[in-house]
Amino acid sequence: MKKLTLRTKILCLLFLIALGIITVIGLCKFDMNEILKTVETMPIGLKALSMIGLIAAQIFLAFLPGEPLELASGYLFGAWSGTLICLIGSFIGTLLVYCLVRVFRHKIIDVMFDSDKVKEAENLVASKKSMFWIFVLFLIPGSPKDVMTYVVSLGNVHLFKWLTLTTIGRIPSIITSTFLSASFKSGDLVMTLMIAMVTLFLVGGGAIYYKTVIQKKDKIV
């Protein structure tokens, strides 16, 4: 594979910075209600492509929260279609992150994340059973998937294996969001409340579990 020249790397980085600035300005300028109204008036195909693009961009721009987009997807497309759209968007976003990290390495990671978060993820990846722990954490809503998506891409993980793991691992988190907003839209308040309670339980349990795993790795290291 031909190595990229320094000029090409700089141009790519400038393009990504510009894309990030435009995205942030756009998200700050419009509130979620306005975004939903704009997307909702689009033809169904364009609407789906727009949501896929937004979700892929969020995976790359990891400092932006993903839950609002997952909720919007369930609200606009329904539980099952919304879940599928989120999975396609996250698949594309993970592929983009993997390719960028392979080129820019720590340069792009250090821009996106605090050094402590990166160190936590690196300690986890250093374990012999790292892929097992990472897959388990990906299954838990509320776990720091974004930083792991970047850090793991630094290693020797096979692209197909990584895309499969992250796509399957994101399903529980996405489903809780899309089903929550879809049930709310349909007026099923009992189901909405039940999903919200399950989500809070999973997020709280996931946060505790993640801290426990990280503390164990710190003691080993």
C-alpha positions as a printed Julia matrix, in Angstrom:
221×3 Matrix{Float64}:
   0.0     0.0    0.0
   1.39    3.36  -1.02
   2.15    5.75   1.86
   0.47    9.12   1.88
   2.7    12.15   1.48
   2.91   14.78   4.23
   1.05   17.25   2.0
  -1.81   14.79   1.47
  -2.03   14.12   5.22
  -2.15   17.85   5.96
  -4.87   18.43   3.35
  -6.91   15.53   4.74
  -6.53   16.86   8.28
  -7.56   20.39   7.24
 -10.59   18.96   5.45
 -11.61   17.0    8.55
 -11.16   20.04  10.81
 -13.29   22.14   8.44
 -15.94   19.41   8.33
 -15.94   19.22  12.11
 -16.32   23.0   12.51
 -19.18   23.12  10.0
 -20.94   20.23  11.75
 -20.57   21.78  15.21
 -21.8    25.18  14.0
 -24.75   23.5   12.33
 -25.68   21.54  15.44
 -25.35   24.63  17.64
 -27.41   26.8   15.32
 -30.48   24.56  15.16
 -32.25   22.93  18.06
 -33.36   19.29  17.84
 -36.99   20.18  17.13
 -36.01   22.24  14.08
 -33.7    19.49  12.83
 -36.47   16.91  13.21
 -38.95   19.14  11.36
 -36.47   19.71   8.52
 -35.58   16.04   8.16
 -39.22   14.96   8.49
 -40.24   16.98   5.43
 -37.66   15.25   3.21
 -38.52   12.34   0.89
 -38.11    9.02   2.72
 -34.92    8.02   0.85
 -33.2    11.36   1.42
 -34.42   11.38   5.01
 -32.82    7.98   5.67
 -29.55    8.96   3.95
 -29.4    12.21   5.96
 -29.82   10.34   9.24
 -27.2     7.75   8.24
 -24.79   10.58   7.41
 -25.43   12.35  10.73
 -24.85    9.15  12.73
 -21.65    8.37  10.8
 -20.44   11.94  11.43
 -21.17   11.58  15.16
 -19.03    8.43  15.4
 -16.16   10.41  13.84
 -16.84   13.6   15.86
 -16.81   11.63  19.1
 -17.23   14.68  21.36
 -20.85   14.96  20.12
 -23.45   12.79  21.92
 -24.95    9.96  19.88
 -28.11    9.32  21.92
 -30.13   12.29  20.52
 -29.61   10.99  16.98
 -30.6     7.46  17.98
 -33.74    8.82  19.63
 -34.49   10.91  16.54
 -34.03    7.88  14.31
 -36.55    5.85  16.29
 -38.97    8.77  16.33
 -38.76    9.4   12.57
 -38.51    5.86  11.2
 -39.94    3.6   13.9
 -38.19    1.15  16.19
 -36.93   -1.46  13.71
 -36.19    0.81  10.73
 -34.62    3.36  13.05
 -32.37    0.67  14.53
 -31.26   -0.46  11.07
 -30.47    3.12  10.02
 -28.42    3.66  13.19
 -26.47    0.44  12.61
 -25.67    1.4    9.0
 -24.55    4.87  10.11
 -22.4     3.51  12.93
 -20.87    0.92  10.58
 -19.84    3.67   8.13
 -18.62    5.91  10.96
 -16.51    3.13  12.49
 -15.0     2.35   9.09
 -14.13    6.05   8.66
 -12.52    6.21  12.12
 -10.53    3.02  11.48
  -9.12    4.38   8.2
  -8.27    7.79   9.69
  -6.58    6.32  12.78
  -4.46    4.04  10.59
  -3.19    7.16   8.8
  -2.93    9.79  11.56
  -2.43    7.5   14.6
  -2.29    9.4   17.93
  -2.46   12.79  16.23
  -6.19   12.47  15.64
  -6.91   10.62  18.91
  -5.26   13.33  21.02
  -7.45   15.95  19.35
 -10.66   14.05  20.08
 -10.16   12.8   23.65
  -8.76   13.67  27.05
  -5.48   11.87  27.79
  -6.94   10.08  30.84
  -9.73    8.52  28.78
  -7.21    7.4   26.16
  -5.01    5.84  28.85
  -7.99    3.96  30.33
  -8.89    2.52  26.94
  -5.25    1.63  26.18
  -4.96   -0.29  29.48
  -8.08   -2.24  28.57
  -6.8    -3.04  25.08
  -3.47   -4.23  26.53
  -5.2    -7.18  28.22
  -4.88  -10.69  26.74
  -8.68  -10.88  26.68
  -9.07   -7.31  25.45
 -11.47   -8.09  22.58
 -13.74  -10.01  24.96
 -13.89   -7.12  27.44
 -14.37   -4.57  24.67
 -17.24   -6.57  23.15
 -18.91   -6.87  26.57
 -18.56   -3.12  27.15
 -19.93   -2.35  23.69
 -23.05   -4.34  24.62
 -23.73   -2.05  27.6
 -25.59    1.24  26.98
 -23.66    4.22  28.32
 -20.17    2.71  28.01
 -17.49    4.9   26.34
 -17.72    3.31  22.89
 -16.32    6.31  21.03
 -12.89    6.36  22.66
 -12.61    2.57  22.32
 -13.5     2.84  18.62
 -10.5     5.13  18.14
  -7.98    3.4   20.42
  -8.65   -0.17  19.25
  -8.21    0.96  15.65
  -4.55    1.65  16.51
  -3.85   -2.02  17.1
  -3.62   -5.06  14.87
  -7.33   -5.85  14.9
  -8.65   -7.06  11.54
 -11.02   -4.56   9.93
 -13.83   -7.06   9.2
 -13.63   -8.5   12.73
 -13.68   -5.01  14.26
 -16.66   -3.83  12.17
 -18.58   -7.0   13.06
 -17.82   -6.67  16.79
 -18.74   -2.99  17.0
 -21.9    -3.33  14.91
 -23.26   -6.23  16.98
 -22.06   -4.61  20.2
 -23.96   -1.38  19.54
 -27.33   -3.12  19.02
 -28.54   -3.08  22.69
 -27.68    0.6   23.16
 -29.34    1.61  19.88
 -32.46   -0.49  20.5
 -33.1     1.09  23.89
 -33.03    4.54  22.27
 -35.01    3.81  19.1
 -37.69    1.75  20.86
 -38.0     4.44  23.55
 -38.67    7.27  21.09
 -40.86    5.09  18.83
 -43.09    4.03  21.73
 -43.31    7.64  22.91
 -44.39    8.77  19.44
 -47.07    6.08  19.27
 -48.44    7.24  22.62
 -47.61    4.0   24.47
 -46.58    5.66  27.73
 -46.41    2.38  29.69
 -43.9     0.91  27.23
 -42.0     4.23  27.17
 -41.68    4.2   30.95
 -40.6     0.54  31.03
 -37.91    1.09  28.38
 -36.71    4.25  30.15
 -36.35    2.35  33.44
 -34.49   -0.53  31.77
 -32.21    1.97  29.99
 -31.38    3.81  33.23
 -30.63    0.47  34.92
 -28.35   -0.64  32.08
 -26.55    2.72  31.86
 -25.97    2.82  35.63
 -24.86   -0.81  35.73
 -22.67   -0.3   32.67
 -20.91    2.7   34.22
 -20.19    0.73  37.42
 -19.0    -2.3   35.44
 -16.69   -0.18  33.29
 -15.12    1.47  36.34
 -14.63   -1.96  37.94
 -12.9    -3.36  34.85
 -10.66   -0.29  34.51
  -9.66   -0.42  38.2
  -8.72   -4.1   37.85
  -6.58   -3.32  34.79
  -4.89   -0.44  36.64
  -3.92   -2.76  39.5
  -2.49   -5.29  37.06
  -0.55   -2.57  35.2
